[in-house]
Amino acid sequence: MGTGRIVSDPAVMLGKPVVEGTRITVEVILERLAAGESEDQLLEAWPRITREDLRAALSYAADAMKAEVVHPVREVAA
C-alpha cells in the first residue's frame, strides 16, 4: 500500500503515514480537506508539499479503507 510519497517511520509522528520528507500526516490532510479547506489553501499553508502529495495522501487513505473491516453505523434518532 502506498505511492512512494507517503511513508511511515516509527521515529516520525509515532509512525503515522506522512508525506515523505515532512511531518504532515495523511490524517491531518484528510481532516483539513473534510473541514472544507481547498487544495490551494493546503498548498499555501504547507509550501513543501505538492498537489501530487495531496493526491497520494488521498490514494493512501482509499487503499487503507479497502483493508479495513467497515461496520455499519447505526443512525441515532433525533
mmCIF file of the C-alpha atoms, coordinates in Angstrom:
data_MODEL
# 
_entry.id   MODEL 
# 
loop_
_atom_site.group_PDB 
_atom_site.id 
_atom_site.type_symbol 
_atom_site.label_atom_id 
_atom_site.label_alt_id 
_atom_site.label_comp_id 
_atom_site.label_asym_id 
_atom_site.label_entity_id 
_atom_site.label_seq_id 
_atom_site.pdbx_PDB_ins_code 
_atom_site.Cartn_x 
_atom_site.Cartn_y 
_atom_site.Cartn_z 
_atom_site.occupancy 
_atom_site.B_iso_or_equiv 
_atom_site.pdbx_formal_charge 
_atom_site.auth_seq_id 
_atom_site.auth_comp_id 
_atom_site.auth_asym_id 
_atom_site.auth_atom_id 
_atom_site.pdbx_PDB_model_num 
ATOM 1  C CA . MET A 1 1  ? 0.000   0.000  0.000  1.00 0.00 ? 1  MET A CA 1 
ATOM 2  C CA . GLY A 1 2  ? 1.375   3.441  -0.796 1.00 0.00 ? 2  GLY A CA 1 
ATOM 3  C CA . THR A 1 3  ? 2.716   5.554  -3.561 1.00 0.00 ? 3  THR A CA 1 
ATOM 4  C CA . GLY A 1 4  ? 6.281   6.318  -2.514 1.00 0.00 ? 4  GLY A CA 1 
ATOM 5  C CA . ARG A 1 5  ? 5.252   9.826  -1.495 1.00 0.00 ? 5  ARG A CA 1 
ATOM 6  C CA . ILE A 1 6  ? 3.592   8.560  1.673  1.00 0.00 ? 6  ILE A CA 1 
ATOM 7  C CA . VAL A 1 7  ? 5.890   6.903  4.200  1.00 0.00 ? 7  VAL A CA 1 
ATOM 8  C CA . SER A 1 8  ? 5.699   5.588  7.726  1.00 0.00 ? 8  SER A CA 1 
ATOM 9  C CA . ASP A 1 9  ? 8.595   5.664  10.197 1.00 0.00 ? 9  ASP A CA 1 
ATOM 10 C CA . PRO A 1 10 ? 8.201   4.921  13.919 1.00 0.00 ? 10 PRO A CA 1 
ATOM 11 C CA . ALA A 1 11 ? 10.583  7.825  14.631 1.00 0.00 ? 11 ALA A CA 1 
ATOM 12 C CA . VAL A 1 12 ? 8.376   10.349 12.810 1.00 0.00 ? 12 VAL A CA 1 
ATOM 13 C CA . MET A 1 13 ? 4.923   11.268 14.141 1.00 0.00 ? 13 MET A CA 1 
ATOM 14 C CA . LEU A 1 14 ? 4.704   7.960  16.045 1.00 0.00 ? 14 LEU A CA 1 
ATOM 15 C CA . GLY A 1 15 ? 4.739   6.025  12.778 1.00 0.00 ? 15 GLY A CA 1 
ATOM 16 C CA . LYS A 1 16 ? 1.661   7.660  11.284 1.00 0.00 ? 16 LYS A CA 1 
ATOM 17 C CA . PRO A 1 17 ? 1.783   7.889  7.484  1.00 0.00 ? 17 PRO A CA 1 
ATOM 18 C CA . VAL A 1 18 ? 3.246   11.230 6.402  1.00 0.00 ? 18 VAL A CA 1 
ATOM 19 C CA . VAL A 1 19 ? 4.197   12.995 3.193  1.00 0.00 ? 19 VAL A CA 1 
ATOM 20 C CA . GLU A 1 20 ? 7.796   11.959 2.627  1.00 0.00 ? 20 GLU A CA 1 
ATOM 21 C CA . GLY A 1 21 ? 10.310  14.466 3.983  1.00 0.00 ? 21 GLY A CA 1 
ATOM 22 C CA . THR A 1 22 ? 7.702   16.204 6.170  1.00 0.00 ? 22 THR A CA 1 
ATOM 23 C CA . ARG A 1 23 ? 5.812   15.719 9.404  1.00 0.00 ? 23 ARG A CA 1 
ATOM 24 C CA . ILE A 1 24 ? 2.497   16.329 7.629  1.00 0.00 ? 24 ILE A CA 1 
ATOM 25 C CA . THR A 1 25 ? 0.287   13.311 8.265  1.00 0.00 ? 25 THR A CA 1 
ATOM 26 C CA . VAL A 1 26 ? -2.270  11.819 5.919  1.00 0.00 ? 26 VAL A CA 1 
ATOM 27 C CA . GLU A 1 27 ? -4.682  12.189 8.832  1.00 0.00 ? 27 GLU A CA 1 
ATOM 28 C CA . VAL A 1 28 ? -4.301  15.975 9.070  1.00 0.00 ? 28 VAL A CA 1 
ATOM 29 C CA . ILE A 1 29 ? -4.582  16.355 5.289  1.00 0.00 ? 29 ILE A CA 1 
ATOM 30 C CA . LEU A 1 30 ? -7.876  14.431 5.338  1.00 0.00 ? 30 LEU A CA 1 
ATOM 31 C CA . GLU A 1 31 ? -9.173  16.391 8.335  1.00 0.00 ? 31 GLU A CA 1 
ATOM 32 C CA . ARG A 1 32 ? -8.451  19.729 6.699  1.00 0.00 ? 32 ARG A CA 1 
ATOM 33 C CA . LEU A 1 33 ? -9.991  18.707 3.374  1.00 0.00 ? 33 LEU A CA 1 
ATOM 34 C CA . ALA A 1 34 ? -13.064 17.389 5.228  1.00 0.00 ? 34 ALA A CA 1 
ATOM 35 C CA . ALA A 1 35 ? -13.306 20.718 7.061  1.00 0.00 ? 35 ALA A CA 1 
ATOM 36 C CA . GLY A 1 36 ? -13.656 22.447 3.702  1.00 0.00 ? 36 GLY A CA 1 
ATOM 37 C CA . GLU A 1 37 ? -10.149 23.694 3.016  1.00 0.00 ? 37 GLU A CA 1 
ATOM 38 C CA . SER A 1 38 ? -9.180  23.631 -0.642 1.00 0.00 ? 38 SER A CA 1 
ATOM 39 C CA . GLU A 1 39 ? -6.083  22.045 -2.127 1.00 0.00 ? 39 GLU A CA 1 
ATOM 40 C CA . ASP A 1 40 ? -4.798  25.544 -2.857 1.00 0.00 ? 40 ASP A CA 1 
ATOM 41 C CA . GLN A 1 41 ? -5.200  26.539 0.801  1.00 0.00 ? 41 GLN A CA 1 
ATOM 42 C CA . LEU A 1 42 ? -3.286  23.454 1.929  1.00 0.00 ? 42 LEU A CA 1 
ATOM 43 C CA . LEU A 1 43 ? -0.513  24.096 -0.574 1.00 0.00 ? 43 LEU A CA 1 
ATOM 44 C CA . GLU A 1 44 ? -0.247  27.687 0.639  1.00 0.00 ? 44 GLU A CA 1 
ATOM 45 C CA . ALA A 1 45 ? -0.120  26.562 4.277  1.00 0.00 ? 45 ALA A CA 1 
ATOM 46 C CA . TRP A 1 46 ? 2.461   23.842 3.525  1.00 0.00 ? 46 TRP A CA 1 
ATOM 47 C CA . PRO A 1 47 ? 4.756   25.065 0.728  1.00 0.00 ? 47 PRO A CA 1 
ATOM 48 C CA . ARG A 1 48 ? 6.923   21.914 0.985  1.00 0.00 ? 48 ARG A CA 1 
ATOM 49 C CA . ILE A 1 49 ? 4.164   19.668 -0.382 1.00 0.00 ? 49 ILE A CA 1 
ATOM 50 C CA . THR A 1 50 ? 2.771   19.393 -3.880 1.00 0.00 ? 50 THR A CA 1 
ATOM 51 C CA . ARG A 1 51 ? -0.604  18.708 -5.419 1.00 0.00 ? 51 ARG A CA 1 
ATOM 52 C CA . GLU A 1 52 ? 0.730   15.214 -6.196 1.00 0.00 ? 52 GLU A CA 1 
ATOM 53 C CA . ASP A 1 53 ? 1.449   14.744 -2.471 1.00 0.00 ? 53 ASP A CA 1 
ATOM 54 C CA . LEU A 1 54 ? -2.176  15.601 -1.660 1.00 0.00 ? 54 LEU A CA 1 
ATOM 55 C CA . ARG A 1 55 ? -3.408  13.083 -4.229 1.00 0.00 ? 55 ARG A CA 1 
ATOM 56 C CA . ALA A 1 56 ? -1.003  10.482 -2.838 1.00 0.00 ? 56 ALA A CA 1 
ATOM 57 C CA . ALA A 1 57 ? -2.480  11.058 0.635  1.00 0.00 ? 57 ALA A CA 1 
ATOM 58 C CA . LEU A 1 58 ? -5.993  10.517 -0.723 1.00 0.00 ? 58 LEU A CA 1 
ATOM 59 C CA . SER A 1 59 ? -4.879  7.404  -2.580 1.00 0.00 ? 59 SER A CA 1 
ATOM 60 C CA . TYR A 1 60 ? -3.209  6.058  0.556  1.00 0.00 ? 60 TYR A CA 1 
ATOM 61 C CA . ALA A 1 61 ? -6.384  6.641  2.568  1.00 0.00 ? 61 ALA A CA 1 
ATOM 62 C CA . ALA A 1 62 ? -8.523  4.922  -0.085 1.00 0.00 ? 62 ALA A CA 1 
ATOM 63 C CA . ASP A 1 63 ? -6.186  1.925  -0.093 1.00 0.00 ? 63 ASP A CA 1 
ATOM 64 C CA . ALA A 1 64 ? -6.251  1.807  3.717  1.00 0.00 ? 64 ALA A CA 1 
ATOM 65 C CA . MET A 1 65 ? -10.056 1.756  3.690  1.00 0.00 ? 65 MET A CA 1 
ATOM 66 C CA . LYS A 1 66 ? -10.008 -1.239 1.353  1.00 0.00 ? 66 LYS A CA 1 
ATOM 67 C CA . ALA A 1 67 ? -8.072  -3.145 4.008  1.00 0.00 ? 67 ALA A CA 1 
ATOM 68 C CA . GLU A 1 68 ? -10.400 -2.166 6.855  1.00 0.00 ? 68 GLU A CA 1 
ATOM 69 C CA . VAL A 1 69 ? -13.396 -4.053 8.138  1.00 0.00 ? 69 VAL A CA 1 
ATOM 70 C CA . VAL A 1 70 ? -16.164 -1.497 7.944  1.00 0.00 ? 70 VAL A CA 1 
ATOM 71 C CA . HIS A 1 71 ? -19.093 -1.845 10.311 1.00 0.00 ? 71 HIS A CA 1 
ATOM 72 C CA . PRO A 1 72 ? -22.403 -0.140 9.531  1.00 0.00 ? 72 PRO A CA 1 
ATOM 73 C CA . VAL A 1 73 ? -23.056 2.968  11.572 1.00 0.00 ? 73 VAL A CA 1 
ATOM 74 C CA . ARG A 1 74 ? -26.407 2.968  13.249 1.00 0.00 ? 74 ARG A CA 1 
ATOM 75 C CA . GLU A 1 75 ? -28.246 6.242  12.858 1.00 0.00 ? 75 GLU A CA 1 
ATOM 76 C CA . VAL A 1 76 ? -29.371 7.827  16.095 1.00 0.00 ? 76 VAL A CA 1 
ATOM 77 C CA . ALA A 1 77 ? -32.936 9.182  16.169 1.00 0.00 ? 77 ALA A CA 1 
ATOM 78 C CA . ALA A 1 78 ? -33.087 12.949 16.594 1.00 0.00 ? 78 ALA A CA 1 
# 
